[in-house]
């Protein structure tokens, strides 16, 4: 179907952008022409251009949940972004719109609705975001990354697909070079990560228990992130049994090298951990919209492959006790993993969209 065109919109965070790019890559394999719409000078613009996907700019502002002067600009920017999106759509003439959430999806999706363009959505979280809930009123299908999202969306259009994730992380077979980073190949390893920015809260709870973990014979891989890298890295850079860094391009190799992860509960991180069958201790970000990270984490806890520590309860002793308790039973926990759809989510979503075209709906 080389004559088909799809306009895609996503932005704000990698959790929305990466699924959009994964689906775009699969659509292009089917010969579909893609135009990605996002904010100018944004994360989505940088990532999309690396994948050689055509990009169109709008200027839309997120709706802040706290009182700020930016609220006064919001309605004007929203209206302007809808108008600009309509112009982009009229010029590109897409056969469908795909949105994967975030505030950028909203005006483009609504403009597509106004011009009677079929709408497809992909929702990563257990609790759908505001953009998904609004646009779902006009959607042909909403592809779900978490089963629990089905409770909050129209049943007739919601279908579980899994979350499209970083394929490089999935297909990677190698481990990291243990000797290069001062680690042993035959030890149990703990991986703490809070994303590229890092999590100051997680880092502060973790640092005081590092020596206790090493004394037990375990080793540590720690993505500190950029915000507190200068605070913690000098204290551990020469410590035996610790490999610490701010950011890595070897996430797939790290997943293949560790036995237990400690992380926030973003939907894509959890999809990757579940796909790679890594037990985890999850500390949901309490400020996430509608507390959706907690519900993301709860889905893995109910599968008996993760434990949850709420941030209000987090301290070094509780974290240490939870780490040692899970490591005592790590092999049993690993056996609780079953197959997931995340690795093939993008292909499954594209298959449904192409079937829609084939039927001429």
N, C-alpha and C positions, 0 to 999 in steps of 0.2 A: 504494500500500500504506500508506494513512494509519493503519491499525490496528497497524502494526509499531512495536516499541520496541527500541532498542539502548542498552546501557550501555557507556560508553567510559571507559577509565582510562589516564592518562599523567601524568608529572610529573618533577620534578627539574631538567630543562633544556629550553630552547626546542627543542632537537633532537628531543625526544620529543613536546613539547606541540604545536608548530606542525603536524606531520602529522596529529595527532589532531583538531585544530580544522578543518583543511582537509577531512578526511574527514567530520567532523560537519556542516559547512556543506553538503556535497554530499548527504549523507543527508537533511538537512532539506528540501532542494529536492525530494526524492522523497516528502516527506510523512511521513518516519520521525520518531518522537518520540525525542529524545536526552536522556539523563541522563549528565552527565560527573562522574566521581568523582575526587577528588584530595585532597591534604593541605590542611588549613586554613591560612589566612594564607600561601599559597604563590604562586609564579609562575603555576602553572596556574589557580588561582582567579581571579587578576587578569585573565589573558588570556581565559579562558572567559567571564567576565562581560561583557567588552567585546563579545563576539560574541552576547550575549543567549542563551546556552545554559544550561539548568538545571544546577545544580551541587550535589553532595552531598559532605560532608566526612568524611574519616577521618583517623586520626592514625597514620601509619606512618613508620618510621625507616629510612633507608638502611643497608646493611651496609658499614661502613667497612673499607677494605683495610689500614689500619694499626691497631696496637694502641691501643685507647682504652676508657675507662670506659663509653662508650655501648654497647659490645658486650653488657654485662650487661643492658641494657634491651631489646635487640633482640628476643629471643624472646617476651617478654611483649607488646611492642607489636605484633609480627607476629600473634600469636594474637588479640589484641584487634581488630586491623584486619580479620582474616578474619571474625570474628564480626560486627563492624559492617557489613562488606560483604555478608554473608549477609542481614542485616536489610534493608539498602537494596535488595538484589535481590528479596527476598520482597515488599517494598512496591511496587516499580516494575514487577515482572513483565516483564522484558525477553525479547525473542525471540532475542537474541544478545548476545555480549560482544565488544568490540573493544579490544585493547590495543596501544599503540604503544611500549612499552618504558619503562624507568625503574623504580625500586623501587616506585612507587605501583601499577603495573600488576599486580604479583605477587599480593598478597592478594585483590584484586578478581577477577582472573582465576581464581585457585584457588577462590574462593567460587563463582564461576560454574560451574566444573567440578563442584564438590560438588553443585550443584543442577541438573546436567545441562543447562546452557545452552550452545548452540553457541558455540565460541570462534574468533574471527578475530584474527590478529596482523599487525602491520606492523613490519618490522625495517629500520632505516635503514642500518646499517653492514655492512661486508664481513665482519666477525666478529661474530656475534650476541651480544647481551648475555645475562647469566645469566637474566633474567626470560623472555626469548624462548625460550631453550633449555629451560627447565623447562616452560613452558606449551605449547610445541610438541608435547609428548607427548599433549595433549588437544585440539589444534586441528583445525579443519576445513580452514583455509587459513592459510599464512603468506605475506604479500606482501613481496617483497624489494625494497629500494632499491638494492642492489648485487648483481651476478651472483655474486660470490665467496661470498656467504653461503650459497648453495646447497650448498656443500661440507660445511657443518656442521649441516644440518637435514634432516629426512626428505624425500626426493625426491618422494614421492607427494602431499605437501601444499604444497610450496614453489612459488611462482609469481612470476616477476619482474614487478614493477609500476612500478618507479621510485619515487622519493621525493616524496611530496606536499610542495610548497614554497609559499612566500609568493606568492600569485597577484598581489598588487599589484606585486611586483618583476618578475614575468613580463610582465604586460600593459602596463607603463609604456613609453611611446614617446619621451618627452622626455629631453633631457639636463639637467644642472644649468645654472644661470645662470653661465656662465664669468666674465663681467665682474664680477658681484656678488662672486665669491670670488677675484678677482685672478688669473684664469687666462686663457690664450689658447684660442680655439676650435680652432686648427689644429695643436696640438702632440700628440705622443704622451704619454700619461698613465699613471702607475703608481698603483695603489690598494693601500695597505697597511691591513689590518684584522685585528683579533684578537677580534672580537665586541664587545658592548656594554661588557664589563669591560675589554677591551683585553688585549694580551699584552706584559708587561714585557720578556720575552726578545726578542721581535721588534722592539719599539721600540728597545731598546738596541743591537741589531745594525744597525738602519736609520739611526738618527740621525747617526752619523759620516760617512755617505756621501751625505747629502742634497746638499751643495754639489757633489760630483762629478757627481751625476745632473743637477742643474740646468745645470751647465756644458756638458753634452752636448746641451742643448736639450730635455730632457724635463721634464715637470711632475709634481707629486705631489699626490695626494689621500690624506690620512692620518687614519684613524680611530684616534686615540690610545687611546681608552677611558678610563674614569674612574680606574683605579689609578695611572697615571703621567701623567695629563693636566697636573697642576700642575708636574711636572718638565720636560716637553718643550714644552708649548704656548708659554710665554713666550719660548722660544728660537727659535721659528719663526713666530710670529704675524705678524711684519712682513716675513718673507722672501718675496721675489718668486718666484712659481712654486710656492708651497706653500699648499694649503688644508687646514688641520688643525682637528680638532674632536673632541669626546669621544663623541658619539652623534648619529645622524641618522635622520630618518624618510623620507629621500629615497634609500634604497638602490637602488631601481629606476632612478632618474635617474643615479646614480653609475655603475651597471653599464653604462648606455648611453653613458657619457662616457669610459671608460678602455680601455686597450689591454692592460694586464698587471696581474694581481693578485698580491699576496703575502699569504699567509694560513696559518692552521692548516688542519687537514684534517677538520673536522667534516662529517658526511654531508650536512647540508642546505646548508651553504656551498658544497660541491663540486657539489651538484645545481644550485644557482642559477648558479654559474660555468659549468657545462657547458651549461645551458639558454641562457644569454646568450652562449655561445661566447667566453668570455674566457680566454686562456691564463694559466697561473698558476705561481707558485713556491710550493710547499707545504712547510711545516715542521710535521710531525705532532707533536702533544703526546705526549711519550714516556710520560707517566703515565696516558694513557687506557687503560681496561680492555682487557687482552689486546693492547695496542698496536694497537687497531683503527683509529686514525687513519692509521697508516702504510699499512695495507692499503687503506683508502679512497683514499689518495693514489696508491697503486700502480696502481689501476685507471685513473686518468686518465693517469698516466705511460705506461702501456702503450698508451694510445690516441694518444700523441704530442701531447698538448695541455697537458702540465704537466711540471715538473721537481720533484724532491724534494731538500731539504737536511735531513738528520736533525739534530736539535737538538744532538747531541754534536759535530757538525761545523760548526755555524753560527758564523760570525764576520762582521765587516763586509766584509772583502775577498772572501770566498767569495760572500757575498750580492751584492756589487757586480758581480763577474765574471759571476754567473749572470744577473743583470738585463740587463747589456749584451749577453750572448750571446743571450738570448731576444729582446731587442728588435731585434737585427740580422736575425732570421729570423721576426719576428712575423707577417707576412702568410702565410708558408708554414705556420706553426703554426696559424693561424686556419683555414686550409683543411683541416686534419685533423679538424675537428669534423664530426660527423654528427648526424642528428636524435636526440633523446632522448625518453624517455617521461615525464620528471619533470613537465612542465607539465600533463599529463593524468592523472597518477598517481591523484589522488583520485577522478576520475570513473571510471577503470578499476576501482579497488578497489570503489567503490560499485556499479558494474555487476555485478561478480561476486557481491557480497553479495545484491543484489536478485534475481539469477538463482537463487541458492540458495533464497531465499524462494519465488520463483515455482514452482520445482520441488517445493516442499513437502518438502525434505530434512530 
